[in-house]
Amino acid sequence: MKTALTTIAGTAFVAAAFALAGTANAAPVDPANASEIVMQLQARGNTVIVNRTGTQPLSECTVTGVREGQTYSRYDSGYPGAQMDPMNQVVSMTVFVDAKC
């Protein structure tokens, strides 16, 4: 019973972390496998920094948190589609993934 409550609480924590990181396009669907989450975040163009506790391979880790890091943007009119109107363009985003192995 205690393990089930811990699992439910951990899943709720990870889901809340993903919701907070939504502005960085950081809402992977499977919170169980840290390796897959890192790959999903990287596929969306994020720079991912993993904070891991334990010595197991990342594929055997579970995510305990996701935090938005620095977002780099530029204010420019020199990219396609801008039509000479200056706009903010996000260049890259950093996401921190906490994993427990």
C-alpha positions in Angstrom: 0.0 0.0 0.0 2.8 2.4 0.9 4.6 1.6 -2.4 1.4 2.3 -4.4 0.9 5.7 -2.7 4.6 6.6 -3.3 4.2 5.7 -6.9 1.0 7.7 -7.3 2.6 10.7 -5.6 5.7 10.4 -7.7 3.7 10.2 -10.9 1.7 13.3 -9.9 4.9 15.2 -9.1 6.4 14.4 -12.5 3.1 15.3 -14.3 3.1 18.6 -12.5 6.7 19.2 -13.4 5.9 18.5 -17.1 3.0 20.9 -17.0 5.3 23.7 -15.6 7.9 23.0 -18.3 5.3 23.2 -21.0 6.5 26.6 -22.1 9.7 24.9 -23.1 7.9 22.3 -25.2 8.9 19.8 -22.4 5.9 17.6 -22.0 6.9 14.1 -22.8 4.2 11.5 -22.4 6.0 8.6 -20.5 7.4 9.7 -17.1 8.8 6.2 -16.3 11.8 6.0 -18.6 14.4 8.8 -18.2 16.2 7.9 -21.3 13.1 8.2 -23.5 12.1 11.5 -21.9 15.6 12.9 -22.6 15.3 11.8 -26.2 11.9 13.3 -26.6 13.0 16.7 -25.2 16.1 16.7 -27.5 13.9 15.8 -30.5 11.9 19.0 -29.7 15.1 21.1 -30.0 15.8 21.4 -26.3 19.2 21.3 -24.7 18.8 18.7 -21.9 20.9 18.6 -18.8 20.4 15.4 -16.7 21.0 15.5 -12.9 21.2 11.9 -12.0 21.5 10.1 -8.6 22.7 6.5 -8.7 25.0 4.5 -11.0 22.5 2.6 -13.2 22.3 3.4 -16.9 19.9 6.2 -17.8 17.5 3.7 -19.4 17.0 2.2 -15.9 16.3 5.6 -14.3 13.0 7.2 -13.5 12.3 11.0 -13.7 11.8 12.8 -10.5 11.5 16.3 -11.9 11.7 18.5 -15.0 12.7 22.1 -14.8 12.8 24.8 -17.4 16.2 26.4 -17.8 17.5 29.4 -19.8 15.7 30.3 -23.0 17.8 32.0 -25.6 16.0 34.3 -28.1 16.8 37.0 -30.6 14.9 40.1 -31.7 15.5 40.2 -35.4 13.8 40.7 -38.8 16.5 38.8 -40.8 14.9 35.4 -40.8 12.5 33.9 -43.4 8.8 34.9 -42.9 9.6 38.1 -40.8 8.7 40.4 -43.7 11.0 43.0 -42.3 9.0 43.2 -39.1 11.2 42.6 -36.1 10.1 39.7 -34.0 11.3 37.6 -31.1 12.6 34.2 -32.2 13.5 31.5 -29.8 16.9 30.1 -30.7 17.3 27.4 -28.0 15.9 26.3 -24.7 17.5 24.4 -21.8 15.6 21.8 -19.8 16.9 20.1 -16.6 15.8 16.5 -16.0 16.2 15.0 -12.5 16.5 11.2 -12.6 16.8 8.6 -9.9 18.5 5.3 -10.6 
